[in-house]
């Protein structure tokens, strides 16, 4: 279950919305330098007491990696590990558990389609499926239930007020970051997130499927995490988690 409405954030005046982030600026040799001399920056985020994230960016450009750790020194891989291409599109969304490959690893095309999926347990590959196999599985499932008299019913999770209510919330809470305004930076981050069985956004499961620039990305993620409760998705009469995807276009329009 996915939401794919596109929100366009226009900027006609300077808007104040300073975000407190721990940023480390680096030169070509990985040495800490001032922002003016940097080519790379690291954004260090504390998600909770046991989950820390380091996002690496080209200065004023998109992410190259997003890596989660269980310690503030970023030594023990634990959580999502995402790589991005030069345009900021995710190429692999994967997981680590206590330093070992774990769960589902999804490899994506530049257009965000799944190329293949690998499944790991305790660091070992236990299954692998390409896009052809995945599409065939989906079709077999759809064919198996379409003629059943008691086929499981699905109800998507929905924001109060429906799609227009969701866009109203985003429009009234999203702000164009000052840094991006000053640098005339535009872009289109795509945020992936999950609505849990309690109707709340799972704040630990919000990530970028496509990156634009760190201030635009950070603002997009901030607002998604601030979302009020949604109605709960239902499948076969039971509440289920629902995946969503929200593209956001930050665009300059000066008069």
Phi and psi in degrees as GROMACS dihedral restraints (atoms count N, CA, C in turn):
[ dihedral_restraints ]
;  ai    aj    ak    al  type     phi  dphi    fc
    3     4     5     6     1  -133.9    20    10
    4     5     6     7     1   145.3    20    10
    6     7     8     9     1  -105.5    20    10
    7     8     9    10     1   128.9    20    10
    9    10    11    12     1  -129.6    20    10
   10    11    12    13     1    23.7    20    10
   12    13    14    15     1   -63.9    20    10
   13    14    15    16     1   143.0    20    10
   15    16    17    18     1  -103.2    20    10
   16    17    18    19     1   129.5    20    10
   18    19    20    21     1  -105.4    20    10
   19    20    21    22     1   131.3    20    10
   21    22    23    24     1  -108.2    20    10
   22    23    24    25     1   118.5    20    10
   24    25    26    27     1   -98.2    20    10
   25    26    27    28     1   113.3    20    10
   27    28    29    30     1   -97.3    20    10
   28    29    30    31     1   148.4    20    10
   30    31    32    33     1  -124.2    20    10
   31    32    33    34     1   120.9    20    10
   33    34    35    36     1  -117.8    20    10
   34    35    36    37     1   -17.3    20    10
   36    37    38    39     1  -140.6    20    10
   37    38    39    40     1   166.5    20    10
   39    40    41    42     1   -73.6    20    10
   40    41    42    43     1   134.8    20    10
   42    43    44    45     1  -122.4    20    10
   43    44    45    46     1   134.0    20    10
   45    46    47    48     1   -90.3    20    10
   46    47    48    49     1   121.3    20    10
   48    49    50    51     1  -158.0    20    10
   49    50    51    52     1    59.0    20    10
   51    52    53    54     1   -63.4    20    10
   52    53    54    55     1   132.6    20    10
   54    55    56    57     1  -109.4    20    10
   55    56    57    58     1   131.3    20    10
   57    58    59    60     1   -82.9    20    10
   58    59    60    61     1   109.6    20    10
   60    61    62    63     1  -132.9    20    10
   61    62    63    64     1   144.8    20    10
   63    64    65    66     1   -88.8    20    10
   64    65    66    67     1   112.0    20    10
   66    67    68    69     1  -118.1    20    10
   67    68    69    70     1   137.3    20    10
   69    70    71    72     1  -118.9    20    10
   70    71    72    73     1   121.2    20    10
   72    73    74    75     1   -95.7    20    10
   73    74    75    76     1   136.1    20    10
   75    76    77    78     1  -129.6    20    10
   76    77    78    79     1   149.9    20    10
   78    79    80    81     1   -92.8    20    10
   79    80    81    82     1  -170.8    20    10
   81    82    83    84     1   -61.1    20    10
   82    83    84    85     1   -25.5    20    10
   84    85    86    87     1   -95.7    20    10
   85    86    87    88     1     8.3    20    10
   87    88    89    90     1    77.7    20    10
   88    89    90    91     1    15.8    20    10
   90    91    92    93     1   -92.1    20    10
   91    92    93    94     1   144.0    20    10
   93    94    95    96     1   -68.3    20    10
   94    95    96    97     1   128.7    20    10
   96    97    98    99     1  -139.0    20    10
   97    98    99   100     1   176.8    20    10
   99   100   101   102     1   -72.6    20    10
  100   101   102   103     1   161.9    20    10
  102   103   104   105     1   -58.8    20    10
  103   104   105   106     1   -34.9    20    10
  105   106   107   108     1   -67.2    20    10
  106   107   108   109     1   -26.1    20    10
  108   109   110   111     1   -99.8    20    10
  109   110   111   112     1    -2.4    20    10
  111   112   113   114     1   -80.4    20    10
  112   113   114   115     1   149.9    20    10
  114   115   116   117     1  -114.3    20    10
  115   116   117   118     1   -19.3    20    10
  117   118   119   120     1  -134.6    20    10
  118   119   120   121     1   147.3    20    10
  120   121   122   123     1  -132.6    20    10
  121   122   123   124     1   148.3    20    10
  123   124   125   126     1  -112.1    20    10
  124   125   126   127     1   128.4    20    10
  126   127   128   129     1  -103.9    20    10
  127   128   129   130     1   115.3    20    10
  129   130   131   132     1  -101.7    20    10
  130   131   132   133     1   122.1    20    10
  132   133   134   135     1  -124.0    20    10
  133   134   135   136     1   131.0    20    10
  135   136   137   138     1   -94.8    20    10
  136   137   138   139     1   112.3    20    10
  138   139   140   141     1   -83.2    20    10
  139   140   141   142     1   -46.4    20    10
  141   142   143   144     1  -156.3    20    10
  142   143   144   145     1  -171.4    20    10
  144   145   146   147     1   -65.6    20    10
  145   146   147   148     1   -17.9    20    10
  147   148   149   150     1  -123.7    20    10
  148   149   150   151     1     9.8    20    10
  150   151   152   153     1  -138.9    20    10
  151   152   153   154     1   122.6    20    10
  153   154   155   156     1  -128.6    20    10
  154   155   156   157     1   147.0    20    10
  156   157   158   159     1  -131.3    20    10
  157   158   159   160     1   136.8    20    10
  159   160   161   162     1  -120.3    20    10
  160   161   162   163     1   119.0    20    10
  162   163   164   165     1  -109.7    20    10
  163   164   165   166     1   124.2    20    10
  165   166   167   168     1  -102.7    20    10
  166   167   168   169     1   129.5    20    10
  168   169   170   171     1  -125.3    20    10
  169   170   171   172     1   151.4    20    10
  171   172   173   174     1   -73.7    20    10
  172   173   174   175     1   137.2    20    10
  174   175   176   177     1   -56.5    20    10
  175   176   177   178     1   126.1    20    10
  177   178   179   180     1    60.1    20    10
  178   179   180   181     1    21.7    20    10
  180   181   182   183     1  -133.3    20    10
  181   182   183   184     1  -168.4    20    10
  183   184   185   186     1   -80.3    20    10
  184   185   186   187     1   173.1    20    10
  186   187   188   189     1   -70.2    20    10
  187   188   189   190     1   155.2    20    10
  189   190   191   192     1  -112.5    20    10
  190   191   192   193     1   -34.0    20    10
  192   193   194   195     1  -147.1    20    10
  193   194   195   196     1   155.6    20    10
  195   196   197   198     1  -137.7    20    10
  196   197   198   199     1   112.7    20    10
  198   199   200   201     1  -127.1    20    10
  199   200   201   202     1   131.8    20    10
  201   202   203   204     1  -104.7    20    10
  202   203   204   205     1   148.2    20    10
  204   205   206   207     1  -135.9    20    10
  205   206   207   208     1   162.5    20    10
  207   208   209   210     1   -94.9    20    10
  208   209   210   211     1    -2.7    20    10
  210   211   212   213     1  -133.5    20    10
  211   212   213   214     1   150.4    20    10
  213   214   215   216     1   -68.1    20    10
  214   215   216   217     1   -16.8    20    10
  216   217   218   219     1   -85.2    20    10
  217   218   219   220     1    -0.4    20    10
  219   220   221   222     1    57.7    20    10
  220   221   222   223     1    53.0    20    10
  222   223   224   225     1  -113.0    20    10
  223   224   225   226     1   -26.9    20    10
  225   226   227   228     1  -114.3    20    10
  226   227   228   229     1   108.4    20    10
  228   229   230   231     1   -62.1    20    10
  229   230   231   232     1   128.3    20    10
  231   232   233   234     1  -163.9    20    10
  232   233   234   235     1   103.5    20    10
  234   235   236   237     1   125.4    20    10
  235   236   237   238     1  -156.3    20    10
  237   238   239   240     1   -70.7    20    10
  238   239   240   241     1   146.5    20    10
  240   241   242   243     1  -135.7    20    10
  241   242   243   244     1   108.6    20    10
  243   244   245   246     1  -119.2    20    10
  244   245   246   247     1   133.2    20    10
  246   247   248   249     1  -111.6    20    10
  247   248   249   250     1   149.9    20    10
  249   250   251   252     1  -128.1    20    10
  250   251   252   253     1   152.2    20    10
  252   253   254   255     1   -82.1    20    10
  253   254   255   256     1  -176.8    20    10
  255   256   257   258     1   -66.4    20    10
  256   257   258   259     1   -20.0    20    10
  258   259   260   261     1   -93.5    20    10
  259   260   261   262     1     0.3    20    10
  261   262   263   264     1    92.3    20    10
  262   263   264   265     1     9.3    20    10
  264   265   266   267     1   -87.8    20    10
  265   266   267   268     1   133.6    20    10
  267   268   269   270     1   -62.1    20    10
  268   269   270   271     1   132.1    20    10
  270   271   272   273     1  -104.2    20    10
  271   272   273   274     1   -27.9    20    10
  273   274   275   276     1  -150.5    20    10
  274   275   276   277     1   125.7    20    10
  276   277   278   279     1  -112.4    20    10
  277   278   279   280     1   112.6    20    10
  279   280   281   282     1  -134.8    20    10
  280   281   282   283     1   176.9    20    10
  282   283   284   285     1  -134.2    20    10
  283   284   285   286     1   145.8    20    10
  285   286   287   288     1  -123.7    20    10
  286   287   288   289     1   147.3    20    10
  288   289   290   291     1  -132.2    20    10
  289   290   291   292     1   114.7    20    10
  291   292   293   294     1    52.4    20    10
  292   293   294   295     1    43.7    20    10
  294   295   296   297     1    84.4    20    10
  295   296   297   298     1    -2.0    20    10
  297   298   299   300     1  -115.8    20    10
  298   299   300   301     1   148.4    20    10
  300   301   302   303     1   -58.5    20    10
  301   302   303   304     1   138.5    20    10
  303   304   305   306     1  -150.6    20    10
  304   305   306   307     1   151.1    20    10
  306   307   308   309     1    65.6    20    10
  307   308   309   310     1  -149.7    20    10
  309   310   311   312     1   -91.4    20    10
  310   311   312   313     1   130.9    20    10
  312   313   314   315     1  -111.6    20    10
  313   314   315   316     1   117.1    20    10
  315   316   317   318     1  -106.7    20    10
  316   317   318   319     1   124.2    20    10
  318   319   320   321     1  -102.0    20    10
  319   320   321   322     1   129.3    20    10
  321   322   323   324     1  -118.0    20    10
  322   323   324   325     1   152.3    20    10
  324   325   326   327     1   -83.2    20    10
  325   326   327   328     1   168.4    20    10
  327   328   329   330     1   -60.8    20    10
  328   329   330   331     1   -18.3    20    10
  330   331   332   333     1   -97.0    20    10
  331   332   333   334     1    13.7    20    10
  333   334   335   336     1    73.9    20    10
  334   335   336   337     1    17.4    20    10
  336   337   338   339     1   -86.8    20    10
  337   338   339   340     1   148.3    20    10
  339   340   341   342     1   -75.9    20    10
  340   341   342   343     1   123.8    20    10
  342   343   344   345     1   -86.3    20    10
  343   344   345   346     1   -44.7    20    10
  345   346   347   348     1  -163.7    20    10
  346   347   348   349     1   162.6    20    10
  348   349   350   351     1  -128.0    20    10
  349   350   351   352     1   134.6    20    10
  351   352   353   354     1  -118.5    20    10
  352   353   354   355     1   143.8    20    10
  354   355   356   357     1  -119.1    20    10
  355   356   357   358     1   130.8    20    10
  357   358   359   360     1  -121.3    20    10
  358   359   360   361     1   149.6    20    10
  360   361   362   363     1  -140.1    20    10
  361   362   363   364     1   124.4    20    10
  363   364   365   366     1    52.5    20    10
  364   365   366   367     1    38.7    20    10
  366   367   368   369     1    83.9    20    10
  367   368   369   370     1    -1.9    20    10
  369   370   371   372     1  -109.7    20    10
  370   371   372   373     1   138.9    20    10
  372   373   374   375     1   -72.9    20    10
  373   374   375   376     1   122.8    20    10
  375   376   377   378     1  -115.5    20    10
  376   377   378   379     1   -13.3    20    10
  378   379   380   381     1  -161.8    20    10
  379   380   381   382     1   152.9    20    10
  381   382   383   384     1  -150.4    20    10
  382   383   384   385     1   134.3    20    10
  384   385   386   387     1  -138.4    20    10
  385   386   387   388     1   136.7    20    10
  387   388   389   390     1   -93.6    20    10
  388   389   390   391     1   179.1    20    10
  390   391   392   393     1   -62.7    20    10
  391   392   393   394     1   -34.9    20    10
  393   394   395   396     1   -63.4    20    10
  394   395   396   397     1   -45.2    20    10
  396   397   398   399     1   -64.5    20    10
  397   398   399   400     1   -41.2    20    10
  399   400   401   402     1   -65.6    20    10
  400   401   402   403     1   -41.7    20    10
  402   403   404   405     1   -65.1    20    10
  403   404   405   406     1   -38.8    20    10
  405   406   407   408     1   -65.4    20    10
  406   407   408   409     1   -41.2    20    10
  408   409   410   411     1   -61.9    20    10
  409   410   411   412     1   -44.5    20    10
  411   412   413   414     1   -62.0    20    10
  412   413   414   415     1   -41.3    20    10
  414   415   416   417     1   -67.6    20    10
  415   416   417   418     1   -40.1    20    10
  417   418   419   420     1   -62.6    20    10
  418   419   420   421     1   -40.6    20    10
  420   421   422   423     1   -64.7    20    10
  421   422   423   424     1   -45.1    20    10
  423   424   425   426     1   -61.4    20    10
  424   425   426   427     1   -41.0    20    10
  426   427   428   429     1   -67.6    20    10
  427   428   429   430     1   -33.0    20    10
  429   430   431   432     1   -71.9    20    10
  430   431   432   433     1   -23.6    20    10
  432   433   434   435     1  -110.7    20    10
  433   434   435   436     1   -13.3    20    10
  435   436   437   438     1   -65.6    20    10
  436   437   438   439     1   -27.0    20    10
  438   439   440   441     1  -104.5    20    10
  439   440   441   442     1     5.8    20    10
  441   442   443   444     1   -77.2    20    10
  442   443   444   445     1   133.8    20    10
  444   445   446   447     1   -66.2    20    10
  445   446   447   448     1   -28.9    20    10
  447   448   449   450     1  -114.0    20    10
  448   449   450   451     1    40.8    20    10
  450   451   452   453     1   -60.1    20    10
  451   452   453   454     1   140.7    20    10
  453   454   455   456     1   -59.6    20    10
  454   455   456   457     1   132.5    20    10
  456   457   458   459     1   -89.9    20    10
  457   458   459   460     1   140.6    20    10
  459   460   461   462     1  -117.1    20    10
  460   461   462   463     1   135.8    20    10
  462   463   464   465     1  -127.8    20    10
  463   464   465   466     1   123.6    20    10
  465   466   467   468     1   -73.4    20    10
  466   467   468   469     1   149.1    20    10
  468   469   470   471     1   -68.2    20    10
  469   470   471   472     1   149.8    20    10
  471   472   473   474     1  -142.6    20    10
  472   473   474   475     1   140.9    20    10
  474   475   476   477     1   -73.9    20    10
  475   476   477   478     1   146.1    20    10
  477   478   479   480     1   -54.6    20    10
  478   479   480   481     1   125.6    20    10
  480   481   482   483     1    90.9    20    10
  481   482   483   484     1     1.6    20    10
  483   484   485   486     1    71.7    20    10
  484   485   486   487     1  -163.2    20    10
  486   487   488   489     1   -55.8    20    10
  487   488   489   490     1   -38.5    20    10
  489   490   491   492     1   -70.2    20    10
  490   491   492   493     1   -33.7    20    10
  492   493   494   495     1   -65.2    20    10
  493   494   495   496     1   -38.7    20    10
  495   496   497   498     1   -64.6    20    10
  496   497   498   499     1   -48.0    20    10
  498   499   500   501     1   -64.3    20    10
  499   500   501   502     1   -34.4    20    10
  501   502   503   504     1   -63.7    20    10
  502   503   504   505     1   -44.5    20    10
  504   505   506   507     1   -60.3    20    10
  505   506   507   508     1   -47.2    20    10
  507   508   509   510     1   -63.6    20    10
  508   509   510   511     1   -45.2    20    10
  510   511   512   513     1   -62.0    20    10
  511   512   513   514     1   -32.8    20    10
  513   514   515   516     1   -91.4    20    10
  514   515   516   517     1    -4.0    20    10
  516   517   518   519     1  -122.0    20    10
  517   518   519   520     1   -16.4    20    10
  519   520   521   522     1   -85.1    20    10
  520   521   522   523     1   139.8    20    10
  522   523   524   525     1  -131.7    20    10
  523   524   525   526     1   145.6    20    10
  525   526   527   528     1   -78.0    20    10
  526   527   528   529     1   118.8    20    10
  528   529   530   531     1   -62.3    20    10
  529   530   531   532     1   143.3    20    10
  531   532   533   534     1   -56.7    20    10
  532   533   534   535     1   -43.0    20    10
  534   535   536   537     1   -60.0    20    10
  535   536   537   538     1   -43.9    20    10
  537   538   539   540     1   -67.1    20    10
  538   539   540   541     1   -36.0    20    10
  540   541   542   543     1   -64.2    20    10
  541   542   543   544     1   -48.2    20    10
  543   544   545   546     1   -61.5    20    10
  544   545   546   547     1   -35.2    20    10
  546   547   548   549     1   -94.1    20    10
  547   548   549   550     1     1.1    20    10
  549   550   551   552     1    56.5    20    10
  550   551   552   553     1    44.6    20    10
  552   553   554   555     1   -94.2    20    10
  553   554   555   556     1   128.9    20    10
  555   556   557   558     1  -123.2    20    10
  556   557   558   559     1   159.9    20    10
  558   559   560   561     1   175.6    20    10
  559   560   561   562     1   175.4    20    10
  561   562   563   564     1  -135.2    20    10
  562   563   564   565     1    77.3    20    10
  564   565   566   567     1   -66.0    20    10
  565   566   567   568     1   148.2    20    10
  567   568   569   570     1  -119.4    20    10
  568   569   570   571     1   120.6    20    10
  570   571   572   573     1  -102.8    20    10
  571   572   573   574     1   126.6    20    10
  573   574   575   576     1  -100.9    20    10
  574   575   576   577     1   139.2    20    10
  576   577   578   579     1  -155.5    20    10
  577   578   579   580     1   168.1    20    10
  579   580   581   582     1  -122.7    20    10
  580   581   582   583     1   134.0    20    10
  582   583   584   585     1   -94.4    20    10
  583   584   585   586     1   119.8    20    10
  585   586   587   588     1   -76.4    20    10
  586   587   588   589     1   177.2    20    10
  588   589   590   591     1   -71.4    20    10
  589   590   591   592     1    -4.6    20    10
  591   592   593   594     1  -100.5    20    10
  592   593   594   595     1     3.3    20    10
  594   595   596   597     1    85.5    20    10
  595   596   597   598     1    -1.4    20    10
  597   598   599   600     1   -96.2    20    10
  598   599   600   601     1   150.4    20    10
  600   601   602   603     1   -66.5    20    10
  601   602   603   604     1   128.0    20    10
  603   604   605   606     1   -76.9    20    10
  604   605   606   607     1    98.6    20    10
  606   607   608   609     1   -63.7    20    10
  607   608   609   610     1   -22.2    20    10
  609   610   611   612     1   -79.5    20    10
  610   611   612   613     1    -9.7    20    10
  612   613   614   615     1  -119.3    20    10
  613   614   615   616     1    43.2    20    10
  615   616   617   618     1  -112.5    20    10
  616   617   618   619     1   123.5    20    10
  618   619   620   621     1  -148.3    20    10
  619   620   621   622     1   168.5    20    10
  621   622   623   624     1   -94.0    20    10
  622   623   624   625     1   123.9    20    10
  624   625   626   627     1   -85.4    20    10
  625   626   627   628     1   -24.8    20    10
  627   628   629   630     1  -144.3    20    10
  628   629   630   631     1   132.8    20    10
  630   631   632   633     1  -107.1    20    10
  631   632   633   634     1   148.5    20    10
  633   634   635   636     1  -114.7    20    10
  634   635   636   637     1   -57.7    20    10
  636   637   638   639     1  -170.3    20    10
  637   638   639   640     1   152.2    20    10
  639   640   641   642     1   -62.6    20    10
  640   641   642   643     1   -35.7    20    10
  642   643   644   645     1   -73.2    20    10
  643   644   645   646     1   -36.9    20    10
  645   646   647   648     1   -66.8    20    10
  646   647   648   649     1   -44.5    20    10
  648   649   650   651     1   -59.8    20    10
  649   650   651   652     1   -46.4    20    10
  651   652   653   654     1   -63.2    20    10
  652   653   654   655     1   -40.1    20    10
  654   655   656   657     1   -66.5    20    10
  655   656   657   658     1   -42.6    20    10
  657   658   659   660     1   -61.7    20    10
  658   659   660   661     1   -44.3    20    10
  660   661   662   663     1   -66.4    20    10
  661   662   663   664     1   -40.9    20    10
  663   664   665   666     1   -56.5    20    10
  664   665   666   667     1   -47.1    20    10
  666   667   668   669     1   -70.0    20    10
  667   668   669   670     1   -38.9    20    10
  669   670   671   672     1   -59.6    20    10
  670   671   672   673     1   -43.8    20    10
  672   673   674   675     1   -66.2    20    10
  673   674   675   676     1   -24.4    20    10
  675   676   677   678     1   -86.1    20    10
  676   677   678   679     1     3.0    20    10
  678   679   680   681     1   -59.9    20    10
  679   680   681   682     1   139.6    20    10
  681   682   683   684     1   -66.7    20    10
  682   683   684   685     1   178.1    20    10
  684   685   686   687     1   -69.9    20    10
  685   686   687   688     1   146.6    20    10
  687   688   689   690     1  -103.2    20    10
  688   689   690   691     1   167.3    20    10
  690   691   692   693     1   -69.6    20    10
  691   692   693   694     1   153.5    20    10
  693   694   695   696     1   -87.0    20    10
  694   695   696   697     1   137.2    20    10
  696   697   698   699     1   -69.7    20    10
  697   698   699   700     1   143.9    20    10
  699   700   701   702     1  -125.6    20    10
  700   701   702   703     1   141.7    20    10
  702   703   704   705     1  -143.3    20    10
  703   704   705   706     1   121.5    20    10
  705   706   707   708     1    59.9    20    10
  706   707   708   709     1    32.1    20    10
  708   709   710   711     1    80.1    20    10
  709   710   711   712     1     6.0    20    10
  711   712   713   714     1  -121.6    20    10
  712   713   714   715     1   145.3    20    10
  714   715   716   717     1   -69.0    20    10
  715   716   717   718     1   139.9    20    10
  717   718   719   720     1  -135.9    20    10
  718   719   720   721     1   159.1    20    10
  720   721   722   723     1   -73.5    20    10
  721   722   723   724     1   147.2    20    10
  723   724   725   726     1  -128.9    20    10
  724   725   726   727     1   127.6    20    10
  726   727   728   729     1   -80.3    20    10
  727   728   729   730     1   140.1    20    10
  729   730   731   732     1  -130.1    20    10
  730   731   732   733     1   157.8    20    10
  732   733   734   735     1  -141.8    20    10
  733   734   735   736     1   123.1    20    10
  735   736   737   738     1  -122.0    20    10
  736   737   738   739     1   107.2    20    10
  738   739   740   741     1   -77.6    20    10
  739   740   741   742     1   140.4    20    10
  741   742   743   744     1  -134.2    20    10
  742   743   744   745     1   123.4    20    10
  744   745   746   747     1  -101.9    20    10
  745   746   747   748     1   116.9    20    10
  747   748   749   750     1   -94.3    20    10
  748   749   750   751     1   117.8    20    10
  750   751   752   753     1  -135.9    20    10
  751   752   753   754     1   135.9    20    10
  753   754   755   756     1   -86.1    20    10
  754   755   756   757     1   134.8    20    10
  756   757   758   759     1  -140.3    20    10
  757   758   759   760     1   104.8    20    10
  759   760   761   762     1  -108.5    20    10
  760   761   762   763     1   141.6    20    10
